Amino acid sequence: MLRDIITIDKDKCNGCGDCIPGCPEGALQIIDGKARLISDLMCDGLGACIGDCPSGALTIEKKEAEPYDEKKVMKNIIKAGPNTIRAHLKHLKEHGEKVFLKEAVAVLSEKGLNPADYIIREKKPSDGPGMPAGCPGSRLLDRREDNSKSSSATAGTLFSELKQWPVQLHLLPPVAPFFKNADLVLAADCAAYAAGDFHSRFLKGKSLAIACPKLDQGQESYLKKMRLMIDEGGVNTITVVMMQVPCCGGLLQLARQAAKMAERKVPLKKIIIDLQGNTLAEEWV
């Protein structure tokens, strides 16, 4: 049948994976370094994933495709867990897909699950924090004004200086509010484990992004995000905290390239620590 369906431009796709969380149906996967539509019947053609693609590789086109099958999709989504179920139902509700929503609810009932446990109701002013939808790892959190300490803290407790979420560079929106006029720490994943005082020494009063220049895929998207953090996010300075191992040099190179591409100019500092967390070098570059 002829219907709307996601089309992926392989030449534009950089394999960053940002589109994956944006597809509650699980129709997209990264295969051989590129985003792929794994099945026509799992793509509803509503385009929720398009806004998450940094390279413009995703479009909606009318073409011959298998009919979208809500019941089959829902059975797979149930296996993925409660958060994915909620994200999918929310997705259908926001797009006014009443028929698909009705079919999804029917599948939940058939499986002995209470649909009311998964349908996110509209928040009222009197409500407290709502139930999280989608992947909680990518939900934005800004706690810079929160100066409270843990109520369970005991004497000698080292308090966390982390005032934001998320922190992984793939998940970070480049124009998140906690980047505005902020000093950014771009840290290698391993750095916080090597330096026992990472929070008090490097993170206090700063925003954070973490990445691994050796193991992370889709690093082309890292470069674009870093440039946007400078030009549109509004970071003031960037401090790269990296390990002494050679592969960590890629993190500094990333920051340098982004700073060179950006229209705004920001100071860039490098800090190199050894496996025991000792500072081997610290300088503005």
TORKOL-4160 file (C-alpha; in steps of 0.2 Angstrom, whole numbers, padded with zeros to 4 digits, m for minus):
285
<pt num="1" X="0000" Y="0000" Z="0000"/>
<pt num="2" X="0005" Y="0018" Z="m0003"/>
<pt num="3" X="0008" Y="0027" Z="0014"/>
<pt num="4" X="0019" Y="0039" Z="0024"/>
<pt num="5" X="0035" Y="0031" Z="0030"/>
<pt num="6" X="0052" Y="0036" Z="0036"/>
<pt num="7" X="0066" Y="0036" Z="0023"/>
<pt num="8" X="0084" Y="0037" Z="0028"/>
<pt num="9" X="0097" Y="0045" Z="0017"/>
<pt num="10" X="0112" Y="0034" Z="0020"/>
<pt num="11" X="0125" Y="0047" Z="0013"/>
<pt num="12" X="0119" Y="0060" Z="0026"/>
<pt num="13" X="0117" Y="0047" Z="0041"/>
<pt num="14" X="0132" Y="0048" Z="0052"/>
<pt num="15" X="0127" Y="0033" Z="0063"/>
<pt num="16" X="0125" Y="0044" Z="0079"/>
<pt num="17" X="0110" Y="0035" Z="0085"/>
<pt num="18" X="0101" Y="0051" Z="0091"/>
<pt num="19" X="0085" Y="0045" Z="0081"/>
<pt num="20" X="0084" Y="0028" Z="0091"/>
<pt num="21" X="0076" Y="0035" Z="0107"/>
<pt num="22" X="0064" Y="0046" Z="0096"/>
<pt num="23" X="0056" Y="0030" Z="0089"/>
<pt num="24" X="0044" Y="0023" Z="0103"/>
<pt num="25" X="0040" Y="0009" Z="0091"/>
<pt num="26" X="0058" Y="0002" Z="0090"/>
<pt num="27" X="0057" Y="0003" Z="0071"/>
<pt num="28" X="0075" Y="0010" Z="0069"/>
<pt num="29" X="0092" Y="0002" Z="0073"/>
<pt num="30" X="0110" Y="0006" Z="0070"/>
<pt num="31" X="0117" Y="m0007" Z="0059"/>
<pt num="32" X="0134" Y="m0007" Z="0051"/>
<pt num="33" X="0136" Y="0011" Z="0057"/>
<pt num="34" X="0120" Y="0018" Z="0049"/>
<pt num="35" X="0102" Y="0020" Z="0055"/>
<pt num="36" X="0091" Y="0007" Z="0047"/>
<pt num="37" X="0072" Y="0005" Z="0046"/>
<pt num="38" X="0071" Y="m0013" Z="0052"/>
<pt num="39" X="0053" Y="m0016" Z="0047"/>
<pt num="40" X="0039" Y="m0006" Z="0037"/>
<pt num="41" X="0026" Y="m0013" Z="0048"/>
<pt num="42" X="0034" Y="m0005" Z="0064"/>
<pt num="43" X="0035" Y="0013" Z="0056"/>
<pt num="44" X="0019" Y="0023" Z="0059"/>
<pt num="45" X="0025" Y="0037" Z="0048"/>
<pt num="46" X="0022" Y="0050" Z="0061"/>
<pt num="47" X="0040" Y="0056" Z="0061"/>
<pt num="48" X="0043" Y="0058" Z="0079"/>
<pt num="49" X="0062" Y="0053" Z="0076"/>
<pt num="50" X="0065" Y="0067" Z="0063"/>
<pt num="51" X="0068" Y="0081" Z="0075"/>
<pt num="52" X="0082" Y="0071" Z="0084"/>
<pt num="53" X="0092" Y="0068" Z="0068"/>
<pt num="54" X="0107" Y="0081" Z="0068"/>
<pt num="55" X="0112" Y="0078" Z="0050"/>
<pt num="56" X="0095" Y="0079" Z="0041"/>
<pt num="57" X="0095" Y="0061" Z="0036"/>
<pt num="58" X="0077" Y="0057" Z="0040"/>
<pt num="59" X="0062" Y="0062" Z="0030"/>
<pt num="60" X="0044" Y="0056" Z="0028"/>
<pt num="61" X="0039" Y="0050" Z="0010"/>
<pt num="62" X="0025" Y="0042" Z="0003"/>
<pt num="63" X="0030" Y="0025" Z="m0004"/>
<pt num="64" X="0024" Y="0007" Z="m0006"/>
<pt num="65" X="0026" Y="m0001" Z="0011"/>
<pt num="66" X="0019" Y="m0015" Z="0022"/>
<pt num="67" X="0004" Y="m0008" Z="0032"/>
<pt num="68" X="0008" Y="m0002" Z="0049"/>
<pt num="69" X="0002" Y="m0016" Z="0062"/>
<pt num="70" X="m0001" Y="m0008" Z="0079"/>
<pt num="71" X="m0005" Y="m0025" Z="0087"/>
<pt num="72" X="0012" Y="m0033" Z="0082"/>
<pt num="73" X="0021" Y="m0017" Z="0087"/>
<pt num="74" X="0013" Y="m0016" Z="0104"/>
<pt num="75" X="0018" Y="m0035" Z="0107"/>
<pt num="76" X="0036" Y="m0030" Z="0105"/>
<pt num="77" X="0035" Y="m0014" Z="0115"/>
<pt num="78" X="0028" Y="m0024" Z="0130"/>
<pt num="79" X="0044" Y="m0034" Z="0130"/>
<pt num="80" X="0054" Y="m0018" Z="0131"/>
<pt num="81" X="0046" Y="m0013" Z="0148"/>
<pt num="82" X="0035" Y="0000" Z="0156"/>
<pt num="83" X="0044" Y="0016" Z="0151"/>
<pt num="84" X="0043" Y="0011" Z="0132"/>
<pt num="85" X="0025" Y="0007" Z="0134"/>
<pt num="86" X="0021" Y="0024" Z="0141"/>
<pt num="87" X="0032" Y="0033" Z="0128"/>
<pt num="88" X="0023" Y="0024" Z="0114"/>
<pt num="89" X="0005" Y="0027" Z="0121"/>
<pt num="90" X="0010" Y="0046" Z="0124"/>
<pt num="91" X="0016" Y="0046" Z="0106"/>
<pt num="92" X="0000" Y="0040" Z="0099"/>
<pt num="93" X="m0010" Y="0051" Z="0110"/>
<pt num="94" X="m0001" Y="0067" Z="0105"/>
<pt num="95" X="m0003" Y="0063" Z="0087"/>
<pt num="96" X="m0022" Y="0060" Z="0088"/>
<pt num="97" X="m0020" Y="0042" Z="0083"/>
<pt num="98" X="m0036" Y="0036" Z="0092"/>
<pt num="99" X="m0038" Y="0020" Z="0082"/>
<pt num="100" X="m0020" Y="0014" Z="0085"/>
<pt num="101" X="m0022" Y="0020" Z="0103"/>
<pt num="102" X="m0037" Y="0009" Z="0105"/>
<pt num="103" X="m0028" Y="m0006" Z="0097"/>
<pt num="104" X="m0014" Y="m0003" Z="0109"/>
<pt num="105" X="m0025" Y="m0003" Z="0124"/>
<pt num="106" X="m0033" Y="m0019" Z="0118"/>
<pt num="107" X="m0017" Y="m0028" Z="0117"/>
<pt num="108" X="m0012" Y="m0022" Z="0135"/>
<pt num="109" X="m0029" Y="m0029" Z="0141"/>
<pt num="110" X="m0026" Y="m0045" Z="0132"/>
<pt num="111" X="m0009" Y="m0047" Z="0141"/>
<pt num="112" X="m0017" Y="m0044" Z="0158"/>
<pt num="113" X="m0010" Y="m0027" Z="0160"/>
<pt num="114" X="m0020" Y="m0012" Z="0166"/>
<pt num="115" X="m0019" Y="0002" Z="0153"/>
<pt num="116" X="m0022" Y="0015" Z="0166"/>
<pt num="117" X="m0005" Y="0011" Z="0173"/>
<pt num="118" X="0003" Y="0016" Z="0156"/>
<pt num="119" X="m0007" Y="0030" Z="0149"/>
<pt num="120" X="0000" Y="0047" Z="0155"/>
<pt num="121" X="m0014" Y="0059" Z="0160"/>
<pt num="122" X="m0013" Y="0078" Z="0157"/>
<pt num="123" X="m0005" Y="0087" Z="0172"/>
<pt num="124" X="m0015" Y="0099" Z="0182"/>
<pt num="125" X="m0008" Y="0114" Z="0191"/>
<pt num="126" X="m0011" Y="0105" Z="0208"/>
<pt num="127" X="m0002" Y="0090" Z="0202"/>
<pt num="128" X="0016" Y="0086" Z="0208"/>
<pt num="129" X="0030" Y="0079" Z="0196"/>
<pt num="130" X="0023" Y="0069" Z="0182"/>
<pt num="131" X="0027" Y="0051" Z="0177"/>
<pt num="132" X="0042" Y="0050" Z="0166"/>
<pt num="133" X="0040" Y="0045" Z="0148"/>
<pt num="134" X="0052" Y="0037" Z="0137"/>
<pt num="135" X="0070" Y="0034" Z="0142"/>
<pt num="136" X="0073" Y="0042" Z="0159"/>
<pt num="137" X="0092" Y="0044" Z="0154"/>
<pt num="138" X="0088" Y="0058" Z="0142"/>
<pt num="139" X="0076" Y="0068" Z="0152"/>
<pt num="140" X="0082" Y="0085" Z="0155"/>
<pt num="141" X="0086" Y="0090" Z="0173"/>
<pt num="142" X="0093" Y="0107" Z="0179"/>
<pt num="143" X="0097" Y="0108" Z="0197"/>
<pt num="144" X="0110" Y="0123" Z="0197"/>
<pt num="145" X="0099" Y="0133" Z="0210"/>
<pt num="146" X="0097" Y="0118" Z="0221"/>
<pt num="147" X="0109" Y="0120" Z="0236"/>
<pt num="148" X="0101" Y="0107" Z="0247"/>
<pt num="149" X="0111" Y="0092" Z="0253"/>
<pt num="150" X="0106" Y="0074" Z="0255"/>
<pt num="151" X="0095" Y="0071" Z="0270"/>
<pt num="152" X="0103" Y="0054" Z="0273"/>
<pt num="153" X="0121" Y="0061" Z="0273"/>
<pt num="154" X="0132" Y="0057" Z="0287"/>
<pt num="155" X="0148" Y="0065" Z="0293"/>
<pt num="156" X="0162" Y="0065" Z="0280"/>
<pt num="157" X="0150" Y="0062" Z="0266"/>
<pt num="158" X="0157" Y="0070" Z="0249"/>
<pt num="159" X="0142" Y="0079" Z="0241"/>
<pt num="160" X="0139" Y="0077" Z="0222"/>
<pt num="161" X="0142" Y="0093" Z="0213"/>
<pt num="162" X="0132" Y="0087" Z="0198"/>
<pt num="163" X="0118" Y="0099" Z="0194"/>
<pt num="164" X="0112" Y="0093" Z="0178"/>
<pt num="165" X="0106" Y="0078" Z="0168"/>
<pt num="166" X="0110" Y="0070" Z="0156"/>
<pt num="167" X="0129" Y="0071" Z="0155"/>
<pt num="168" X="0133" Y="0059" Z="0140"/>
<pt num="169" X="0137" Y="0069" Z="0125"/>
<pt num="170" X="0126" Y="0059" Z="0113"/>
<pt num="171" X="0111" Y="0063" Z="0125"/>
<pt num="172" X="0114" Y="0081" Z="0128"/>
<pt num="173" X="0104" Y="0095" Z="0120"/>
<pt num="174" X="0117" Y="0108" Z="0114"/>
<pt num="175" X="0106" Y="0122" Z="0119"/>
<pt num="176" X="0101" Y="0115" Z="0136"/>
<pt num="177" X="0098" Y="0129" Z="0149"/>
<pt num="178" X="0113" Y="0124" Z="0160"/>
<pt num="179" X="0125" Y="0128" Z="0146"/>
<pt num="180" X="0120" Y="0146" Z="0145"/>
<pt num="181" X="0135" Y="0157" Z="0152"/>
<pt num="182" X="0142" Y="0141" Z="0159"/>
<pt num="183" X="0160" Y="0134" Z="0161"/>
<pt num="184" X="0159" Y="0117" Z="0153"/>
<pt num="185" X="0169" Y="0102" Z="0158"/>
<pt num="186" X="0172" Y="0090" Z="0144"/>
<pt num="187" X="0178" Y="0074" Z="0153"/>
<pt num="188" X="0184" Y="0057" Z="0147"/>
<pt num="189" X="0173" Y="0044" Z="0154"/>
<pt num="190" X="0187" Y="0036" Z="0164"/>
<pt num="191" X="0193" Y="0053" Z="0172"/>
<pt num="192" X="0180" Y="0053" Z="0186"/>
<pt num="193" X="0185" Y="0035" Z="0192"/>
<pt num="194" X="0204" Y="0040" Z="0192"/>
<pt num="195" X="0201" Y="0056" Z="0202"/>
<pt num="196" X="0193" Y="0052" Z="0218"/>
<pt num="197" X="0190" Y="0071" Z="0221"/>
<pt num="198" X="0183" Y="0074" Z="0203"/>
<pt num="199" X="0168" Y="0083" Z="0209"/>
<pt num="200" X="0176" Y="0095" Z="0221"/>
<pt num="201" X="0191" Y="0098" Z="0210"/>
<pt num="202" X="0184" Y="0099" Z="0192"/>
<pt num="203" X="0165" Y="0099" Z="0192"/>
<pt num="204" X="0160" Y="0112" Z="0206"/>
<pt num="205" X="0150" Y="0126" Z="0198"/>
<pt num="206" X="0152" Y="0119" Z="0181"/>
<pt num="207" X="0142" Y="0110" Z="0168"/>
<pt num="208" X="0147" Y="0093" Z="0162"/>
<pt num="209" X="0148" Y="0083" Z="0146"/>
<pt num="210" X="0157" Y="0066" Z="0145"/>
<pt num="211" X="0163" Y="0055" Z="0131"/>
<pt num="212" X="0175" Y="0042" Z="0126"/>
<pt num="213" X="0185" Y="0047" Z="0110"/>
<pt num="214" X="0190" Y="0029" Z="0107"/>
<pt num="215" X="0174" Y="0019" Z="0110"/>
<pt num="216" X="0160" Y="0030" Z="0106"/>
<pt num="217" X="0152" Y="0029" Z="0089"/>
<pt num="218" X="0145" Y="0043" Z="0079"/>
<pt num="219" X="0158" Y="0056" Z="0084"/>
<pt num="220" X="0154" Y="0067" Z="0069"/>
<pt num="221" X="0139" Y="0072" Z="0079"/>
<pt num="222" X="0150" Y="0076" Z="0094"/>
<pt num="223" X="0158" Y="0089" Z="0084"/>
<pt num="224" X="0142" Y="0097" Z="0078"/>
<pt num="225" X="0135" Y="0097" Z="0096"/>
<pt num="226" X="0151" Y="0105" Z="0103"/>
<pt num="227" X="0150" Y="0119" Z="0090"/>
<pt num="228" X="0132" Y="0122" Z="0094"/>
<pt num="229" X="0136" Y="0122" Z="0113"/>
<pt num="230" X="0147" Y="0137" Z="0109"/>
<pt num="231" X="0137" Y="0146" Z="0096"/>
<pt num="232" X="0120" Y="0143" Z="0102"/>
<pt num="233" X="0121" Y="0135" Z="0120"/>
<pt num="234" X="0132" Y="0150" Z="0126"/>
<pt num="235" X="0146" Y="0141" Z="0135"/>
<pt num="236" X="0159" Y="0153" Z="0142"/>
<pt num="237" X="0174" Y="0141" Z="0143"/>
<pt num="238" X="0178" Y="0123" Z="0140"/>
<pt num="239" X="0190" Y="0113" Z="0151"/>
<pt num="240" X="0195" Y="0096" Z="0144"/>
<pt num="241" X="0199" Y="0083" Z="0157"/>
<pt num="242" X="0208" Y="0068" Z="0150"/>
<pt num="243" X="0218" Y="0054" Z="0154"/>
<pt num="244" X="0237" Y="0052" Z="0151"/>
<pt num="245" X="0233" Y="0037" Z="0139"/>
<pt num="246" X="0236" Y="0042" Z="0120"/>
<pt num="247" X="0218" Y="0038" Z="0114"/>
<pt num="248" X="0212" Y="0052" Z="0126"/>
<pt num="249" X="0220" Y="0065" Z="0114"/>
<pt num="250" X="0205" Y="0063" Z="0103"/>
<pt num="251" X="0194" Y="0072" Z="0116"/>
<pt num="252" X="0205" Y="0088" Z="0115"/>
<pt num="253" X="0206" Y="0087" Z="0096"/>
<pt num="254" X="0187" Y="0087" Z="0096"/>
<pt num="255" X="0186" Y="0102" Z="0107"/>
<pt num="256" X="0199" Y="0111" Z="0097"/>
<pt num="257" X="0190" Y="0108" Z="0081"/>
<pt num="258" X="0173" Y="0113" Z="0088"/>
<pt num="259" X="0181" Y="0129" Z="0094"/>
<pt num="260" X="0189" Y="0133" Z="0078"/>
<pt num="261" X="0172" Y="0130" Z="0068"/>
<pt num="262" X="0162" Y="0141" Z="0080"/>
<pt num="263" X="0158" Y="0159" Z="0077"/>
<pt num="264" X="0160" Y="0163" Z="0095"/>
<pt num="265" X="0177" Y="0161" Z="0103"/>
<pt num="266" X="0179" Y="0153" Z="0120"/>
<pt num="267" X="0195" Y="0149" Z="0130"/>
<pt num="268" X="0200" Y="0131" Z="0130"/>
<pt num="269" X="0210" Y="0122" Z="0144"/>
<pt num="270" X="0217" Y="0105" Z="0144"/>
<pt num="271" X="0220" Y="0095" Z="0160"/>
<pt num="272" X="0229" Y="0078" Z="0159"/>
<pt num="273" X="0228" Y="0066" Z="0174"/>
<pt num="274" X="0237" Y="0050" Z="0177"/>
<pt num="275" X="0229" Y="0033" Z="0182"/>
<pt num="276" X="0230" Y="0039" Z="0201"/>
<pt num="277" X="0221" Y="0055" Z="0197"/>
<pt num="278" X="0237" Y="0066" Z="0199"/>
<pt num="279" X="0237" Y="0081" Z="0187"/>
<pt num="280" X="0251" Y="0079" Z="0175"/>
<pt num="281" X="0247" Y="0095" Z="0164"/>
<pt num="282" X="0235" Y="0110" Z="0166"/>
<pt num="283" X="0236" Y="0124" Z="0153"/>
<pt num="284" X="0226" Y="0135" Z="0142"/>
<pt num="285" X="0228" Y="0130" Z="0124"/>
